[in-house]
Amino acid sequence: MAIDGVRDAWPTIDAEIRKRVLANGVRERSSLYDDVPGSTGPWRPARPLILDETAYGGLAATSERLMLLILEACRRRARSVGDLHRILGADLHPAPLLRPEALLAEDLLVSARPDILIERGVPRFVEINIDGSLGGTWQADTLAERHLEIVARAGLGDRVSAPASAVDARFAEIRRSLGLRDGAIVAIPVFSVGAAPGLDADDAFLDFLQPMCEAGRRHGLDTRACRFDDLTVDSTGRLQLGDDTVAAVLRLFLCHDQPKSSGLDALITAHQARSVQLHTPEDTWLLTDKTVLAWLWSDMDLLDVADAELIRRHIPRTVLLSDAIDDRGIDALVEERAKWVLKPGGGYGGDGVTLGVGSEPGPWRAELLGASEQGGFVLQEIVEADELAMEFVHLETAEQCTATVPFVLGPFLFGRTPSSVLVRHGVPGGSAILNAHRGASMSTALVLSDA
């Protein structure tokens, strides 16, 4: 199950083919990227990341096993979703779209995208996002399709392929897991807080979602993007979109982050009346809390040898901040700050993350004390992540440069089956925290045949 040797396979490709791929990527940069939101700044990768078949399959298999171990760690502490919510801090993270009475079962593992750094060829899972609100499926699919066409024209079409579509995999799983009939209406509300760069305005977001709605229709679903305030609830508690009853909602947002609105209230009312299904209820989001990674480490003696080794190898040591302060003391944590990253357990998008390396003692101490007072934070051992030499193109000027940058892999799993890979790159002069809102560039991966 444990894997290593995960690297960008680009250098193994014939030099002349690589030259043609890059020339195509530079020349066709506008058609590659102009309508792909989620990145800021002028620099984009001129080529995709290349994973070999063994690496791609190994990432998927390891992701699936770690997801199951996360669920088991939660079940050792809680029987129901409501129990788990209380343990993780319901006061810190209100979640009105939970099903408190639901049992912690494997049907929670329907939607996932881990965040994986590579350290000396070994995948290191710094976060394991198990939730319906995953972004980046359309970007990963679209860039894979477009890069594949460029790579094929350069002479590599017989050895390189795109992974299965994450957008199609998501809608297939929505239909299967929710048991939806032909023509069932699935609403996708646009939202403001947490939207990718370029999707800040409702109209732009609605336009962006149209290809996803078309994908839903390919799977027999009447899929409609809408504004929150297009949603209402009738006298029986059924969610309405115009004159039609909504069977399910694709939840791409976290409820507690969004501003109050009549449409959000309608969704909450319908959910509580059990008249609408969600992909996914906020139950799944609890499994994403990085507190659970700390539980995996604290439970090591309860696991069999293979699973314990899997965690040691692939999850950076993660501890609850409160436990670290009790065990080590603030002074020791300040002294060894270069080995730690401070993270909010329920955070996402890089918000609230503080790197110890490069921090001065005073500010780091203040961050630790503030996080301790707030509660819900973890310390995670820093990963000495591999970087890669990536060829970039400037969107406006066509200037080219090669920069050695960090990157994070995000393979999608819907119904625990792998599909596209979202890749986020650092860019020339960019932040060390690989988030689109901090300037990282979205990209994708193609798969190189081992044959």
N, C-alpha and C positions, 0 to 999 in steps of 0.2 A: 504493500500500500504506500509506504514512504517512497518519495521520488527525489531525484536530484538531476543534475545535468540540464536544467531548464535554462536555455539561452536563446537569444535571437539567432535564428539560423541563416539570416541574410548573408553573412560572410562566406557561407558554404556554397553559395550560388555563383555560377560562372560570371567572371568580371564583366564580360561584354553584355550579358543579359542585364546585370545590375545597372550598367551605364544607360542602357536603353530604358529601363524602368524609371530611373531618375529623370531622364530627359522628358519622358512622357508626363511624369508627375509635375514637373516644373511647368511645362507648356500647358497642361490641362488643369492647373491648380484651381481656376475659377469653377470649372464644372465639377471638380471634386468637392469643393468646400463651401461655395458661396451660399448654399441653402441649408447648410448643416449648422444648427445652433449648438451652443454649449461650450464654445471656446472664446476667449478674448485675446486681444493683441493681434499682431500681424503675421506671426510665424506659425506655419503648419508643417507637419512631417511630409516630405516628398515621396515617402513610400510607407507601406504597412510594416508592422512587426511580422516576423515569420516564425511560427512555432512548428516543430516537427510533430508527427502524429503521436509519438510516444509521450511527448511533453503535454500535448493537448489532452490526451486521454488520461494521463496521470493527474493533471490538475483537476479534472472533473471527478475522478474516482476519490481523490483525497478530499475534495470539497464535500462530496456526499457523505463520506464517513465522519468528517468533523461535524457536519450538521446533525447527524444522528447522535454523536457524543454530546453535543450541546443540549439537545432535547433530553437526553438521559440525565445530564447534570441538573437541569431544571426539575425533572421529575423526582430526583432525589430530595428536593426541597419543597415541592408543591404538587398538589394533585390537579388543581384547576387553574385556569387562566387568571381568575380573580386572586387566588392565593399567590401566584407568581407576581402579579402586579403589586400586591401589597408588600411583598418581600423586596422588590426592586425599588419601591418608593413611590407609591401612588400619589403622594403629595407633591413629588418632584415632577412627575410625568402624568398629568391627567390624560385619560384616553377614553373618550365617550363612545368610540366605535369598537370597544372590546366586547367579547362575550364572556362575562365573568364566570358563568357556570360551565363553560366548555372545558372538557378534559384536555390535558396536555398530550396530544396524540400526534402520530406521524403525518396526519393530514395538514399540519401546520407547515410542513416543509415543501410547499408547492411553488415557492418563488424565492430565488436566492441569487446573490452575486457577491462573492467574497472580494476583498481587496488584498491583493497578493504582491508583496515585494519579493525579489529574488536576492538571496545572499549566498555568494559563492556557488551559484547554480541550484541552491535549495529554496523551494517556495516557502515563504514565510507569510502566514495569514494574519495580517494586523487587524482586520475586521472581517466579520462574516455576516453580511447583510441578508437577513432572512425575512423578507417583507414584500408586500405587493407594491410598495411605492418606489420600486427601483426605476431609475432613469437610465437613458442611454441605449435602449434596445434599438430604436430606429437609427440612431447615429451609427452604432456598431454594424448593423445590417447594411445600411446604405454605403458606408465607406468600404465595407468588405466587397460588396458587389462592384463598386466602381474601381477599386484597386485591383480586383481580380481581372477585370477587363483590360486594364493597363498592363498588368503582369503577363496576361495571356498574349497580348500583341507583341510583347517584348521577347516572346519565345519560351515561356515557362508554363504554358497552359496545361501541359500533360502531367505536371508534378505538383501543382499548387491548386488548392480548392478553398472555397469559403465554408466555414461551419454552417450548420443548419440555422435558418433564420430565427432570431430570438423573438421577433414580433409575432411570427406565426406560432412559435412554440408557446408563447404566452397565451394567445387566444385559444389555441387547442386545449391548453390546461384550464383556462377559465371555463370553457364549455364542459370539459370532462368533470372537473372537480365540483362545479356548481350544479351539474345535471341540467343544463339549460336546454330548452326545446328550440327547434327551428324558429327563427324570427324573433326570439326573445330580445327585448330592448336592453342594451347595455350602455349606460351613460358614463362619459369620461369628463368630469368637471375640471376645468382649468383652474389654476390657483395662483396666488401671488408670492407667498413666502416659501422659499426653497426652489423656485423655478430656475431652470438653467439660464445662463446668460443668453440674451436674445429672445427670451420668451416672457419678458416682463409685462408686456401688454396683452390683454385678453385676445385681441384680434390676431396677433402674431401666433399666440399659443393655439388658438382654434384652427388656424391654417396649418400649423405644424402637425396637428393631430389627425388631419384628414387621411393621410396614407395609413395610419393605424386603424382608423375607422374602416377603411377599405379592406384591411387585413381581417378585421373582425367579421366583415360581411362574407369574406371567402370561407369563413368557418361557420356560416349559417346564422350569424348574430346580427341583429339590427343595431349597429354600434354608432353612437352619436356623441360628438364632443359638444359641450355646453358650458355656459357660465354657471357659477353656483346659483345665482339668483333666478336662473331658468327653472330650478327645481322647486317644487311645491309638494305639499302633502294633502291628501283628501281627508274626508271626515272619518274614514276607516283606518287611517294611518298608512295608506299606500303612497309610495313616492311617485310623483307625476312629473313628466317632462312635456309641457304643453298639455294636450288632451290624452296623452298616452301614459300607461303605467309602466314604470321601470322595473325590470326583473333583477338587474344587478348593476353594481357600480364598480368600475375599475378605479381603485383608490391610488392615485399617484402622489399623495400628499400625506403629511401627518396632521391630524385634526387639530391638535392643540397649538400648532404654529399659525393657523389661519385666522384672519380677523373674523369676528362674529358677523354673520349674515343670515338673512331669512332662509337662503338655500341650504346653508350648512345646518341650520336648525331643523329644516325639513328632513335632511338626510339622517340626522341623529334621531329624530322622532320615528322615522320609518324603520331605522335599524332597531331601535328599542321595541318597536311593535312587531319585529321579525317579519316584516312584509317585503324586505329587499335583502338581497345577498351582496356581499362585498368580496372583491378580490383585491386585497384580503382584509378581513377584520383586523383591528389593531393588535389582536392576539399575537400575530406573527412578529410584530415589531419588538415585542418583549424579548424574543430570542436573539435579537440583534444587539441588545445591551452588552457592552463590553465587560460588565460585571460577570457575565457568564463565562468569559474567557478566564477570568480569575478563579472562578469555581472549578474549571477544568484542571487548573494547576493545583488547587488545594485538594482536589479529589484524587490526585495521582495514585495514592496507595490503594484506592478502591477499584482501579482499572486493571484489566489484564495487561500483560507485558507489551503486547503489540500496540495496543491503544495508547498506553502511557508513552511509549517511544514515539508514536505518531505525534502526540501533542508536544513533547519536548523538541522534536525535530522541526515541526511546522508552525507552531504557535509561539511567538516570543513570550517569554515569561511575563505574566500579567498578575498584578496583585491589587487588592483594594487599597486605596490610599489610606483609609483609616487603619487597616492592618499594618501597613508599612510604617506608619507613624508610631503605632504601638510597639512594633517589633524593633524598629531601627532607630526611631527618634528623628526629629526634624534636622538636627545638626548633621547626622550621617547622610540623610537624603540630600542635603545641600552639598556636602562634600563629594558625593558620588553622582551629582546631577547629570554629568555627561553621559551616563548610561541609561537615562530614563526619558520617557515621553509622558507627559501628564495629559490625560484625556477624560472628558465627561463620559460616563458610562452610556448615557442615552443620547449622546450628541451625534451629529452627522455633518458631512460637508466641510470638515476641518474646523468647525466653530469650537472655540474653547480649548483647542489643542495647543500645548506649549512644549517646545523642545528644550530639554535641559542643556544639551550641548550648545555652547555659545552663549548661554545665559550667565549673567553675573550673579554672585551669591545672594545679594539683597533682593533683587526682583524675583528670583526663583523661590526664595523662602516665602516672599509675599504671595506668590502664586499658589504654593502648597497650602499656606494657612487659609487663604481665601477659598480654595477648593474644599479644604477640610470643613470649613464652616458651612459651605453650601451643601456638601454631601453628594454622594453618587459618583465620585471620580475614581479612576484607576491610574496606576502607574504601569507602563509597559516598557519592557527593556527595548532599547533602541536597536533597530536593524541596520547593520552596515550594508546597505543595499547596493547591489551591482548597478552600475550605470551602463548605458550603451551609447555608442557613437551613432547619432541619428542625423540624417541629412534633412535640412529644413529649407523651405522656400518662403520668401516674403510675399504675401498675397498681392501687394500693390506694385512692388518694383521688380519682382522675379529674382531678386538677389538670392543667392544660395549660400548656405554655410553648413558646416558639420559641427555639431556641438555634442559633448558628452553630457548626457542628462539622466536624471532618475526617471523611473517609469513604474507604473502599477498596472497589474493585470486584473481584469474583472470578468471572469467567465460566467455567463448566465446559465442557470439551471432552472427550468420550469418543469414541475413534476419530476424533479431530480434527474432530468435528462439534459445533457449539455447542448448549448447552442452557441451563438456568437460570443466573441470576447471584446469587451470594451477595454481599450488601452488609453491610459492618460499619461502623457509625457510632460516632463519639464520642458521648458523652452529656453532659448538663449536669454540669459539675464533674469530668469524666472524664480519663483519661490520654491523652497524645499518641500512645502506642503502641497501635494498633488491634487488640487481641487480646481474645478473649472472657474470658480469665483476668484481664485487666486492666480489665474493666468495659465494654468495647465491646459494643454491642447488635447482634445479628444481624438482618438484614432481607433484602430482596430487591428486584428490579427488574421492572417491567412495561415493555412495548414499545409506544410510541405510533406509529401508522401515519403515514408521511410524506404519505399522500394527503390 
